[in-house]
Amino acid sequence: MWILAAALAALVGLCVFDVVQRKRTILRNFPIVGHFRYWLESIGPELRQYIVTSNTEERPFSRAQRRWVYASSKRSNQYFGFGTEVDLEHSANHLVIKHAAFPLADCQPGDEGYDPQFSIPSTKVIGGYRERRKAFRPTSVVNISGMSFGSLSAPAIEAFNRGAKLAGCLHNTGEGGISRHHLHGGDLVWQIGTGYFKCRDEKGNFSIDHFLDVVASHEIKAIEIKLSQGAKPGVGGFLPAAKITPEIAEARGIPMGVDCASPAAHTAFSDVDSLLDFVERLGELSGLPVGIKSAVGHTSFWQDLAQQMAMTGRGVDFITVDGAEGGTGAAPLVFSDHVALPLKIALSRVHHEFVKQDMHQNVVFNASGKLGFPESALFGFALGADLVSVAREAMLSIGCIQAQRCHTGHCPAGIATQNRWLMRGLDPSLKSARLANYVVALRKDLLRLSRACGVSHPALISLENFEIVDDRFGSVPAADVFGVASNPSLSQAAEVEGSRTSVVQLSK
């Protein structure tokens, strides 16, 4: 009786509080019952994810896409039964890969040159054209995109780096600096953003001395200067002092107890001319290949960049084009939805500007923005990419469930959080193997698709291998949509390697 009385008193007290409070109209008008509305709203994503939506409806990744990543990472059955769930007759902009009448046979265990890792090295050398002292050929055309320590947990970063070593791919640090969790054998691409973390002076400006100290003390394969990212281009970042741990402070080279702000623009350069001077300075002093990462807005920047590279001899070694589809832990909704071009349009425009200047063979093009699936990655190669980088798909491979709680610090999978209890559930050793399995599976399907189209390497795929179907029983060749008859990488692969035969040998 006492328990029932206490419960009744609590309900009466809650009812009185709801009626008296003025912040929430629903609770004021519907005391007690109104709480169910807010509770259901809070678990709405979970209800839709597991109960309401179909296998192909969810965004940013459908249940079918997530299932493919999970199965790939666990090396379980990747097949889907009973035919496609995609409505091929009523789906707008549906991408169709046109296979060859006489495809190449799949590489099988026991074949000469068979590679169980399906490494697929790049057809280009990063830094080769500029003759950087530490130029190199990536051993994998699929790599891990930039995700910072601080945004992601320590176990997640460690899993990515260990997985990169297992898969033989590159691991981009993100702009949050290099931490001890990045140092488990995976090849690093050090990303430098507007905050110049790990290479900044006490005022937050770029420091060449700190930069060279980091290069001398770490095994770094390349430098990526981040101009912007697809999820929030043109916007800086802010990390309040309360969220800065000693480890994050050490990794970023910032003091404890002080808010950390990343400005929207760089202070080390202000236009294309000074950007190229900055790139050449870093490349000359470090010997490392130096590239840029950017979302795509005004085309004039890319026109100017290609023209100045053609006229002056200065240049970036690689360009990472990030599409507006790209993800981040947190971003203003308007920037996520309406700022910057989608990857397919962005990449085709940037690549075309370099084709016009006959400079496309001198730059390695890296593409990111939901390219972690075989068909989208292959299309990226047809648009001019030499490499693709994956981020959220990599997160899925180590256990992300698309809870979309990245911005809250309460990621249930222990990935996008600094909460010690949540992080303890993520085992870096186990998850690193799953990341590697996923990368290998993606490369395997890329190679299978390429051979189904009659070529031995994704770099040999052209837009002529694709058609786009509309929702009115019509279709149009992809080359007509993107204004390019065929991908120059067909010729560039042969020129870089000397002959098509050498590219075939590379793909083995």
C-alpha positions as CSV (number, residue, x, y, z in Angstrom):
1,M,0.0,0.0,0.0
2,W,2.8,2.4,0.8
3,I,4.4,1.7,-2.6
4,L,1.1,2.4,-4.4
5,A,0.6,5.5,-2.3
6,A,4.1,6.7,-3.2
7,A,3.6,6.0,-6.9
8,L,0.2,7.9,-6.9
9,A,1.8,10.8,-5.0
10,A,4.6,11.0,-7.6
11,L,2.1,11.0,-10.5
12,V,0.0,13.7,-8.8
13,G,3.2,15.7,-8.3
14,L,4.2,15.3,-11.9
15,C,0.8,16.3,-13.1
16,V,0.9,19.5,-11.0
17,F,4.3,20.3,-12.3
18,D,3.3,19.8,-15.9
19,V,0.3,22.1,-15.5
20,V,2.2,24.8,-13.8
21,Q,5.4,24.8,-16.0
22,R,5.4,27.1,-19.1
23,K,8.2,25.8,-21.2
24,R,6.4,23.0,-23.0
25,T,2.8,23.5,-24.3
26,I,2.1,19.8,-24.9
27,L,2.8,19.0,-21.2
28,R,0.9,22.0,-20.0
29,N,-2.2,20.9,-22.0
30,F,-1.7,17.1,-21.6
31,P,0.0,16.5,-18.3
32,I,1.7,13.1,-17.8
33,V,0.4,11.8,-21.2
34,G,2.5,14.4,-23.0
35,H,5.7,12.8,-21.7
36,F,5.0,9.8,-24.0
37,R,5.2,12.1,-27.0
38,Y,8.7,13.3,-26.1
39,W,9.8,9.8,-25.2
40,L,8.6,8.4,-28.5
41,E,10.3,11.3,-30.3
42,S,13.6,10.5,-28.6
43,I,13.6,6.9,-29.8
44,G,12.1,7.7,-33.2
45,P,15.3,6.9,-35.1
46,E,15.5,3.5,-33.5
47,L,11.9,2.7,-34.2
48,R,12.2,3.7,-37.8
49,Q,15.5,1.9,-38.2
50,Y,14.3,-1.5,-36.9
51,I,10.5,-1.5,-37.4
52,V,9.2,1.1,-39.9
53,T,11.5,1.5,-42.9
54,S,12.3,-1.0,-45.6
55,N,15.7,-2.4,-46.5
56,T,16.3,0.4,-49.1
57,E,14.7,3.5,-47.6
58,E,17.0,4.6,-44.7
59,R,19.5,7.4,-45.0
60,P,22.4,8.0,-45.0
61,F,22.8,4.3,-45.4
62,S,20.1,1.8,-46.0
63,R,19.6,-1.4,-44.1
64,A,20.8,-3.4,-47.1
65,Q,24.0,-1.3,-47.4
66,R,24.7,-1.7,-43.7
67,R,24.1,-5.4,-43.9
68,W,26.6,-5.7,-46.8
69,V,29.3,-3.9,-44.7
70,Y,28.6,-6.0,-41.6
71,A,28.7,-9.2,-43.5
72,S,31.9,-8.2,-45.3
73,S,33.6,-7.2,-42.1
74,K,32.7,-10.5,-40.4
75,R,33.5,-12.6,-43.6
76,S,30.0,-14.0,-43.5
77,N,27.5,-14.5,-46.3
78,Q,27.3,-11.3,-48.4
79,Y,24.7,-12.6,-50.8
80,F,21.0,-11.4,-51.0
81,G,18.2,-13.8,-52.0
82,F,15.1,-13.6,-54.2
83,G,16.2,-10.7,-56.5
84,T,16.6,-7.0,-56.1
85,E,14.4,-4.9,-53.8
86,V,15.2,-1.8,-55.8
87,D,12.3,-0.7,-58.0
88,L,14.2,-0.6,-61.3
89,E,11.3,0.8,-63.3
90,H,10.5,3.7,-61.0
91,S,13.9,4.7,-59.5
92,A,15.2,8.1,-60.7
93,N,18.9,8.3,-61.5
94,H,19.4,4.6,-61.0
95,L,23.0,3.7,-61.9
96,V,23.5,0.7,-64.2
97,I,26.9,-0.9,-64.9
98,K,27.2,-2.2,-68.4
99,H,29.1,-5.5,-68.4
100,A,31.1,-6.8,-71.3
101,A,29.9,-9.5,-73.6
102,F,33.2,-11.2,-73.1
103,P,34.3,-10.5,-69.5
104,L,37.7,-11.4,-68.1
105,A,37.8,-14.5,-65.9
106,D,37.9,-13.9,-62.1
107,C,41.2,-14.5,-60.4
108,Q,41.0,-17.7,-58.4
109,P,43.2,-19.3,-55.7
110,G,45.9,-21.2,-57.4
111,D,46.2,-18.8,-60.3
112,E,49.6,-17.3,-61.0
113,G,49.8,-13.9,-59.2
114,Y,46.6,-14.5,-57.2
115,D,46.4,-12.1,-54.3
116,P,44.1,-13.1,-51.4
117,Q,44.2,-9.4,-50.2
118,F,43.1,-8.1,-53.6
119,S,45.4,-5.2,-53.0
120,I,44.8,-3.3,-56.3
121,P,47.7,-0.8,-56.2
122,S,47.3,2.6,-57.7
123,T,48.3,3.2,-61.3
124,K,49.9,6.5,-60.2
125,V,52.7,7.4,-57.9
126,I,51.8,10.1,-55.4
127,G,54.5,12.8,-55.7
128,G,56.0,11.2,-58.8
129,Y,55.4,14.1,-61.1
130,R,56.8,16.7,-58.7
131,E,59.7,14.2,-57.9
132,R,59.2,14.4,-54.1
133,R,62.0,12.6,-52.3
134,K,59.4,10.3,-50.6
135,A,57.1,9.7,-53.5
136,F,55.3,6.4,-53.3
137,R,52.7,4.2,-55.0
138,P,49.7,3.4,-52.8
139,T,49.3,-0.3,-52.5
140,S,45.5,0.0,-52.2
141,V,43.0,2.1,-54.2
142,V,40.7,1.9,-51.2
143,N,41.8,3.9,-48.1
144,I,40.5,5.3,-44.8
145,S,39.3,8.9,-44.9
146,G,40.1,11.6,-42.4
147,M,38.5,11.1,-38.9
148,S,40.0,12.9,-36.0
149,F,40.9,11.6,-32.5
150,G,38.6,13.6,-30.3
151,S,35.7,13.2,-32.6
152,L,36.3,9.5,-32.5
153,S,37.4,7.5,-29.5
154,A,40.9,6.2,-28.8
155,P,39.8,2.5,-29.4
156,A,38.2,3.5,-32.7
157,I,41.3,5.3,-33.9
158,E,43.5,2.3,-32.9
159,A,41.2,-0.1,-34.7
160,F,41.4,1.9,-37.9
161,N,45.2,2.1,-37.7
162,R,45.7,-1.6,-36.9
163,G,43.2,-2.4,-39.7
164,A,45.0,-0.2,-42.2
165,K,48.2,-2.2,-41.5
166,L,46.4,-5.5,-42.0
167,A,44.7,-4.3,-45.2
168,G,47.8,-2.5,-46.6
169,C,45.9,0.8,-47.0
170,L,46.4,4.4,-46.0
171,H,44.9,5.9,-42.8
172,N,44.1,9.6,-42.9
173,T,44.5,11.1,-39.4
174,G,41.8,13.8,-39.8
175,E,42.7,17.4,-38.7
176,G,42.8,16.6,-35.0
177,G,46.5,15.8,-35.0
178,I,48.5,12.6,-34.5
179,S,48.0,10.7,-31.2
180,R,49.6,7.6,-29.8
181,H,46.5,5.7,-31.0
182,H,47.5,6.4,-34.6
183,L,50.9,4.6,-34.2
184,H,50.1,0.9,-34.6
185,G,51.8,0.3,-38.0
186,G,49.2,1.7,-40.4
187,D,50.5,4.1,-43.1
188,L,49.5,7.7,-42.1
189,V,48.4,10.6,-44.2
190,W,48.7,13.6,-41.9
191,Q,45.8,16.0,-42.4
192,I,46.4,19.7,-41.5
193,G,43.4,21.9,-41.1
194,T,42.9,25.5,-40.3
195,G,43.7,24.9,-36.6
196,Y,47.2,23.6,-37.5
197,F,46.9,21.0,-34.8
198,K,50.3,19.5,-33.8
199,C,52.1,22.1,-36.0
200,R,50.9,25.4,-34.4
201,D,52.5,28.1,-32.3
202,E,51.1,29.5,-29.1
203,K,48.9,31.9,-31.1
204,G,47.4,29.1,-33.3
205,N,49.4,30.0,-36.4
206,F,51.3,27.5,-38.5
207,S,54.7,26.7,-37.3
208,I,57.2,25.2,-39.7
209,D,59.5,24.1,-36.9
210,H,56.7,22.1,-35.2
211,F,55.7,20.7,-38.6
212,L,59.2,19.4,-39.2
213,D,59.5,18.0,-35.7
214,V,56.4,15.9,-36.3
215,V,57.6,14.7,-39.7
216,A,60.9,13.7,-38.2
217,S,59.4,11.8,-35.3
218,H,56.6,9.9,-37.1
219,E,56.3,7.6,-40.1
220,I,54.2,9.7,-42.4
221,K,53.5,8.9,-46.0
222,A,51.9,12.2,-47.2
223,I,50.5,15.6,-46.1
224,E,46.9,16.6,-46.8
225,I,46.0,20.2,-46.4
226,K,42.3,20.4,-45.6
227,L,40.6,23.4,-47.2
228,S,37.0,22.2,-46.4
229,Q,34.9,19.0,-46.0
230,G,31.7,18.0,-47.7
231,A,29.5,17.9,-44.6
232,K,30.2,21.5,-43.5
233,P,32.3,23.4,-46.0
234,G,33.3,27.0,-45.2
235,V,32.6,26.5,-41.5
236,G,35.2,26.3,-38.7
237,G,35.1,24.0,-35.7
238,F,34.9,24.5,-32.0
239,L,35.9,22.2,-29.1
240,P,34.9,23.6,-25.7
241,A,37.5,23.4,-22.9
242,A,35.3,21.0,-20.9
243,K,35.7,18.3,-23.6
244,I,39.4,18.6,-24.0
245,T,41.2,15.7,-22.3
246,P,44.9,15.6,-21.6
247,E,45.3,13.1,-24.5
248,I,43.4,15.3,-26.9
249,A,45.4,18.3,-25.8
250,E,48.7,16.4,-26.4
251,A,47.6,15.2,-29.8
252,R,46.5,18.6,-31.0
253,G,49.3,20.6,-29.4
254,I,46.8,22.8,-27.5
255,P,46.7,23.9,-23.8
256,M,44.2,22.4,-21.3
257,G,41.4,24.5,-19.9
258,V,41.1,26.7,-22.9
259,D,38.4,26.6,-25.7
260,C,39.9,25.3,-29.0
261,A,38.5,27.0,-32.1
262,S,39.3,26.1,-35.7
263,P,38.8,29.1,-38.0
264,A,36.9,28.8,-41.3
265,A,39.9,29.8,-43.4
266,H,43.6,29.2,-43.3
267,T,46.0,31.9,-42.1
268,A,49.1,30.5,-43.8
269,F,47.8,31.3,-47.3
270,S,44.9,33.3,-48.8
271,D,44.7,32.5,-52.5
272,V,45.8,29.9,-55.1
273,D,49.3,31.5,-55.5
274,S,50.1,31.5,-51.8
275,L,48.6,28.1,-51.4
276,L,51.0,26.7,-54.1
277,D,53.9,28.4,-52.4
278,F,52.9,26.8,-49.1
279,V,52.5,23.4,-50.7
280,E,55.9,23.6,-52.4
281,R,57.6,24.8,-49.1
282,L,56.2,21.8,-47.2
283,G,57.1,19.4,-50.0
284,E,60.6,20.7,-50.3
285,L,61.4,20.7,-46.6
286,S,59.8,17.4,-45.7
287,G,60.3,15.5,-49.0
288,L,56.7,14.2,-48.6
289,P,54.0,14.4,-51.2
290,V,51.6,17.2,-50.4
291,G,47.9,17.4,-51.4
292,I,44.7,19.3,-50.6
293,K,41.2,18.2,-49.6
294,S,38.2,20.2,-50.4
295,A,34.5,20.2,-51.0
296,V,33.5,21.9,-54.3
297,G,31.7,25.1,-54.6
298,H,32.8,27.8,-57.1
299,T,34.6,26.3,-60.1
300,S,36.8,29.3,-60.5
301,F,39.1,28.1,-57.7
302,W,39.8,24.9,-59.6
303,Q,40.2,26.7,-62.9
304,D,42.8,29.0,-61.3
305,L,44.6,26.1,-59.6
306,A,44.9,24.0,-62.8
307,Q,46.0,27.0,-64.8
308,Q,48.7,28.1,-62.3
309,M,50.0,24.6,-62.0
310,A,50.3,24.4,-65.8
311,M,52.0,27.8,-66.1
312,T,54.3,27.9,-63.1
313,G,55.4,24.3,-62.6
314,R,54.3,24.4,-58.9
315,G,51.6,22.0,-57.9
316,V,49.8,19.7,-55.5
317,D,50.6,16.1,-55.6
318,F,47.1,14.9,-55.0
319,I,43.6,16.3,-54.7
320,T,40.9,14.8,-52.4
321,V,37.5,15.8,-53.7
322,D,34.9,15.5,-50.9
323,G,31.2,15.4,-51.8
324,A,28.4,17.0,-49.9
325,E,27.3,13.5,-49.0
326,G,30.2,13.3,-46.7
327,G,29.5,12.8,-43.0
328,T,30.8,14.4,-39.8
329,G,30.1,14.2,-36.1
330,A,28.1,17.4,-36.1
331,A,27.2,20.1,-38.6
332,P,24.6,22.8,-39.1
333,L,21.7,21.2,-41.0
334,V,21.7,23.9,-43.7
335,F,25.3,23.2,-44.5
336,S,24.8,19.4,-44.6
337,D,21.8,19.7,-46.9
338,H,22.5,22.7,-49.1
339,V,26.2,23.7,-49.3
340,A,28.7,22.2,-51.7
341,L,28.2,19.9,-54.7
342,P,27.5,16.1,-54.5
343,L,30.5,14.0,-55.2
344,K,29.7,12.8,-58.7
345,I,29.2,16.4,-60.0
346,A,32.1,17.8,-58.0
347,L,34.6,15.2,-59.1
348,S,33.7,15.4,-62.7
349,R,34.0,19.2,-62.7
350,V,37.3,19.3,-60.9
351,H,38.8,16.5,-63.1
352,H,37.6,18.2,-66.2
353,E,39.4,21.5,-65.3
354,F,42.7,19.6,-65.1
355,V,41.9,17.7,-68.4
356,K,41.5,21.1,-70.1
357,Q,45.0,22.1,-68.9
358,D,46.4,18.6,-69.8
359,M,47.4,18.3,-66.1
360,H,45.2,15.4,-65.0
361,Q,48.0,12.9,-65.4
362,N,50.2,14.8,-63.1
363,V,47.8,14.7,-60.1
364,V,46.5,11.8,-58.1
365,F,42.7,12.2,-57.6
366,N,41.2,10.9,-54.5
367,A,37.5,10.8,-54.0
368,S,35.4,10.6,-50.8
369,G,31.6,10.8,-50.1
370,K,29.7,7.6,-49.7
371,L,32.0,5.6,-52.0
372,G,32.3,2.7,-49.7
373,F,30.3,0.4,-51.9
374,P,31.4,-1.4,-55.1
375,E,29.1,0.3,-57.6
376,S,29.7,3.8,-56.3
377,A,33.4,3.4,-55.9
378,L,33.6,2.0,-59.5
379,F,31.7,5.0,-60.7
380,G,34.1,7.3,-58.9
381,F,37.0,5.7,-60.9
382,A,35.0,6.3,-64.1
383,L,34.7,10.0,-63.2
384,G,38.5,10.3,-62.8
385,A,39.4,9.1,-59.4
386,D,42.6,7.2,-58.9
387,L,41.8,6.4,-55.2
388,V,38.7,6.3,-53.0
389,S,38.5,7.0,-49.3
390,V,35.9,5.7,-46.9
391,A,34.9,7.0,-43.5
392,R,31.4,6.2,-42.3
393,E,31.5,2.8,-44.0
394,A,34.7,2.1,-42.1
395,M,32.8,3.1,-38.9
396,L,30.1,0.6,-39.8
397,S,32.7,-2.1,-40.2
398,I,33.9,-1.7,-36.7
399,G,30.4,-1.7,-35.2
400,C,28.6,1.6,-35.9
401,I,24.8,1.0,-35.9
402,Q,23.9,4.4,-37.5
403,A,22.3,5.6,-34.2
404,Q,23.0,9.1,-35.4
405,R,24.2,10.2,-31.9
406,C,27.6,11.3,-33.0
407,H,27.0,14.9,-32.0
408,T,25.9,14.0,-28.5
409,G,28.9,12.2,-27.2
410,H,26.8,9.1,-26.4
411,C,27.6,6.8,-29.3
412,P,26.3,3.4,-28.2
413,A,29.0,1.6,-30.3
414,G,31.8,3.4,-28.5
415,I,33.1,5.0,-31.7
416,A,32.1,8.7,-31.7
417,T,32.5,9.3,-28.0
418,Q,34.9,10.0,-25.2
419,N,32.7,8.3,-22.6
420,R,34.9,5.7,-20.8
421,W,32.0,3.2,-20.2
422,L,30.9,3.3,-23.9
423,M,34.5,3.1,-25.2
424,R,35.3,0.0,-23.2
425,G,32.9,-2.0,-25.3
426,L,35.0,-1.6,-28.4
427,D,37.9,-4.1,-28.7
428,P,40.5,-2.6,-31.1
429,S,42.1,-5.9,-31.9
430,L,38.8,-7.6,-33.0
431,K,37.5,-4.5,-34.8
432,S,40.8,-3.9,-36.7
433,A,40.4,-7.3,-38.3
434,R,36.8,-6.4,-39.3
435,L,38.0,-3.2,-40.8
436,A,40.6,-5.0,-42.8
437,N,38.0,-7.6,-43.9
438,Y,35.7,-4.9,-45.2
439,V,38.5,-3.1,-47.2
440,V,39.5,-6.4,-48.7
441,A,35.9,-7.3,-49.6
442,L,35.4,-3.9,-51.3
443,R,38.6,-4.3,-53.3
444,K,37.6,-7.8,-54.3
445,D,34.2,-6.6,-55.6
446,L,35.8,-3.7,-57.4
447,L,38.1,-6.1,-59.2
448,R,35.2,-8.5,-60.0
449,L,33.2,-5.6,-61.4
450,S,36.1,-4.4,-63.5
451,R,36.7,-7.8,-64.9
452,A,33.0,-8.2,-65.6
453,C,33.3,-5.0,-67.7
454,G,36.3,-6.5,-69.6
455,V,39.2,-4.6,-67.9
456,S,41.7,-5.7,-65.3
457,H,41.9,-2.6,-63.1
458,P,39.3,0.0,-61.9
459,A,41.5,2.7,-63.4
460,L,40.6,1.3,-66.8
461,I,36.9,1.8,-66.3
462,S,35.3,4.6,-68.3
463,L,31.9,6.4,-68.2
464,E,31.0,4.4,-71.2
465,N,30.5,1.5,-68.8
466,F,27.6,3.2,-67.1
467,E,24.0,4.2,-68.0
468,I,21.6,6.2,-65.9
469,V,18.0,5.0,-65.8
470,D,15.1,7.4,-65.0
471,D,11.7,6.8,-63.6
472,R,9.9,7.0,-67.0
473,F,11.4,3.9,-68.7
474,G,14.2,6.0,-70.2
475,S,18.0,6.0,-69.9
476,V,20.9,8.0,-70.9
477,P,24.7,7.2,-71.1
478,A,26.6,8.5,-68.2
479,A,29.1,10.2,-70.5
480,D,26.3,12.3,-71.9
481,V,25.2,13.4,-68.4
482,F,28.7,14.4,-67.3
483,G,29.9,15.7,-70.6
484,V,32.9,13.5,-71.0
485,A,33.2,10.9,-73.7
486,S,35.5,8.6,-71.8
487,N,37.7,8.7,-68.7
488,P,41.2,9.9,-69.5
489,S,42.5,7.5,-66.9
490,L,42.3,4.9,-69.6
491,S,45.2,6.5,-71.2
492,Q,46.8,7.8,-68.0
493,A,47.1,4.3,-66.6
494,A,48.9,3.1,-69.7
495,E,51.2,6.2,-69.8
496,V,52.2,6.0,-66.1
497,E,53.0,2.3,-66.3
498,G,54.3,2.3,-69.8
499,S,51.8,-0.1,-71.3
500,R,48.5,-1.7,-70.6
501,T,50.2,-5.0,-69.9
502,S,52.0,-3.5,-66.9
503,V,48.7,-2.3,-65.5
504,V,47.4,-5.9,-65.8
505,Q,50.4,-7.1,-63.9
506,L,49.8,-4.5,-61.2
507,S,46.2,-5.6,-60.7
508,K,47.3,-9.1,-59.9
